[in-house]
């Protein structure tokens, strides 16, 4: 899928970005049609796979950054790239900036020519893909005669991570590369964050971070992982008052028993309090911060916030 949100974030921070996408492939291919990466002057995100294929595509993409029309190329995955896949891929290269970003629809199917050889009218295969997307809600990446149609990703799920300690850092490192998530990371001071924050992660700093809860979308998913039990409690209280799609709190069963009692004393309905998952993490993964992060990420991907265990250490 075409991730418009990720592209918009990269354009905002980098200015011009070249998107490289696998339009189509024949035979073996390191990734599927629609797999894409974003390339800018001193970095990139996403992957089209293939090692040498990606390196070559990255170099060509950077050459387009000063300016250049969309284009495609068909590449055999053979000896010339030091590979033996035996297949071939058709890569599309498109340069985006704030002006061209504005022309991309918010939803539906993004249809456009990506080759100077494309005709002025979309070919039949592309028009059929448009019809199927409108009438049947069926959308997939389609490429034909220099025209490309890609379904746009749904709006990214807003995920707010409270705390830049060991578990917070591990969780951000695991979640940041995943598609479909929009991460906001909050703590009390700049020094609490690592020197390098993953691309696409919005960092927010506040001496009283709980005051930022009101800024979160009401459908945000919250992970509360701070250094302070008092702050954790206040964040839970404010999240319950504000509204959320899901909320998870790190801690122990005894900590959660105390929190439930205090949240009820603050006037919250026990049924609402029960929507907060605590503890979070799967003990089968272990208590290492990265292990906790992996288990929480798995819960997000497959069954958000329904994994709760008897004991998870801070």
N, C-alpha and C positions, 0 to 999 in steps of 0.2 A: 504494500500500500504506500501511497504518497503521504509522507508525514509532513504536513504543512506547518504544524506547530514547531517541530524541530528545525525545519528550514528557516522559519521566521526568527527563532532564537539565534541561529547562527548568523543570519544576515544582520540582525541587530548588533551583534558584538563584533562581527568581522567585516561588515560592509558588503563586499562581493564574495559570493560562494559559488562554486561549480558543483552541480549534482551529477554524479555518474550512476546510471541505472542499467541493469541487465534488462534490455527490452525483450529479448527472446534468446533461446539457445537451441542447438541441435546436438543430440547425443549427450555425453557426459558434460556436466557443468558444475563448478564449485558452489554455485548458489542458484536459486530459482529466479524465474522472471519476476521483476519487481524489486529484487534486492538492490539496495542503493547505498551510496556513501556520499558524504558532503566533504568537499575539499576547499581549504582556504590557504593563505600564504604560508602559514607556519603550523598547520595542523589539519586534522581531519576527524570525522566521526562516521560510524557505520562501516560496513564492509561488503564488498562484492566477492570476497574470497579469492582463493587461487594463488596467493603469494606473488609470483612474478607478474601475473595478470593485473593484480591490484597495484603493484608498484608502477608498472608501465602506465596504467590508467591515471594514477595520481600525478605523475609527471606531466602527462598531457593535459589534465585538468588545470594544473597550476599555470600552464602556458596560456590558458584561456582567461585567466582572472583579469588582465587589463582590459579585455573586451573580446567578443567573438560570438558568432551565431551558433545556435544549436547544431549539433551534427551527430552522426552515427558512424560506427565502424564495426565490421564483422571480423572477428579474430579467431583463428584456428588455435586450439589449445594443444599445440604440438611442440616440436623441437625448437622452434624459433623463440619460444618462451621458456625453454627448459622444462616443459611439462609433457605428460604422456596421457592426458585425459582422453584424447581422441575425439572430443567434441568441438563445438564452435559456439561462441557467444556473440550477440549483437549488443554493443554498448552504446548508450545514448549519453551525450554530454550537453548540459544546459547551464548557462551562467545566470545567476539570480542576484538581484539587488533589490532595494526597497521599491523601485518602480515596477519591475517585473513581478515581484512578489504580490503586489496589489491586484494583478490580473488573474491570480489563481483563485478558483472558487473555494468557498469554505467547506462545502460538502459535495457529495455526488461523485461524478466521474470527471477527471481532468483530461481533456482531449486536446491535443495540439500536434502540429507538425514538428518533428525533431531533426529533419534533414532538409538540406537545400534542394534535394531532388523530389521532395514531396509535392504532390499536386495541390491545387487550391481548394479542392473538395475532399473531405475524408472518404477513404475507400469503403466499400460495402462492409467489410469485416468490422471496421471501426463503428460504422453507423449501426450495425446489428448489436454491437456491444453497448452502445448508448441506449438503444431501445430496450435491451434486456435489463439494464440498470434502472431505467425509468419504470418499466412495466412490471418486472418480476423481482426487483431488488437484488438481482444477481450481478455482481461486478467482479471482474478480474483483470489483470494486466493483459492488454492486447496490443500487438504491434503489427502493422501492415503498411507496406509501401511508403515508409518514411513518416507514418503517423503513429502516435503512441497514446493509448488510453490507460489511465491508472485510477483505481478507486482511491479516494482520499480517506485517510485514517480518521476514525471518530475523534472527537475532542479528547485530548489527553486527560487522563485521570489525575486530578490534583492530589498530590501526596505531600503533607507537611511533616517534617522530621524535626522534633524538638530536642536539641542537645547534640553537641559536637564532640562528645567523649568517645571512648573506644568503640562502643556499640553503634553510636550514631555515625561515626566515620566508616565503620565496616558496612553498615546498612546503605549509606549513600554510594559507596564504591560498588556494591552489588547491584543496586537499583538503577544507577545513572545510565548504564549502557542499554537498558531495556527499553523497547519501544512502547509508546502509548502512555507514558507516565510523565507528569510535570512536577518536578521536585522543588520544594521550597525548604531551605535548611536554616534553622533559627538557633541562635545562642546569645549569650550576654556580652561577649567581647570578641573582637577580631582575633585576639591571640588564641582563642579556643579552637579556631578553625585551622585546618592544615594550610600550608603555603599555597598549594594548588588545589582548587576545587574543580571537579569534573565539569566538562562543557555542558551547558544546558541547565545546570543547577543554579537556582536563585538563592543567594545567601542574604539573610537579614540579621541585623545585629540590633539588640535593644537591651538596655539595662534591666528592664522589666518585660521580658519576652511575652508574658501572659497577656499583655495589653494588645498583642498582635493577633490574638485569636479572632477578633472581630473582623480582621482583614481577610480571613480565609473564606473561600467559597463554601457555601453550606453543604455542598456535596464532596468536600475534601475528605481524605482519609488521613488520620493523624497517628503518628507514632511518638509517644512521649517517653523520652530516654534521658532526662536531664540528671544533673549532679545532686539535685535537692529534692527530698521527699515533699517539702512544703511547696515547692514550685510545681512538682508533678501533680499534687492535689489541686492547686489553683488552676492548672491547665485543664484538668479533668472537669472541674467545676465550670469553667468558662466554656469549654467545648460542649458540655451538656446544655448550657444556657443558649449557646449560639446555634447549635445544630451541626451535624456531620453525617457523612455516609458510613464511616466506620472509625473506630478508635482503638488503639492498642497501647498498653502500658507495660513497661518492663518492671519486674519486681518478683516478689514471692507471694505465695498464697496468703501468708499472714499479713503482708503489706496490703494486699487487696481487701482482706477482711476489715482492716482498720479504715481503709479508704471508703469502702461501701457504707460503713457506719457514719463516717463524717459527711459523705455526700448526701446521705439521707437527712442528716441534721441540717444541711444547707438547703433542704427543701426539694431535693430531686426524687422523682418517682423511682422506686426500685426497678421497675421494668425498663426505664431509661438507663439507669446505672448499669444494668445487666448487658447493655449493648457495648460496653467497654470490655475488651478482652484483656484479661490480666490473670496470670502471667502470659507473655508471648514467647514463642519459640518452641521447638521440639527437642526434648531432652536427648533423643536418639542422635542428634547432631553434635551434642556436647555443649559446653558452656563457654568455649572460646568466642570472643566477639564476632569473628568472621563466621563461625558456625551458626551462631544465633542469627546473624544477618541472612545467611543462606536459607535457613529454615523459615524465617519470616518472609523472605522474598518468594519462596515456594508457596507459602500460604496466600500471598497476594495474587500470584499467578493462577492458582488453581482453586482456592477456596478462601477468599480474603477474610482474615481475622477470625477464622473459626478454629484455628489451631491454638489450643490453650493447654498448658501443662501444669503439673503440680509445683514445680520449683524451677525458677530461672534466676540466676544470680545477676545482680547489676554489673 
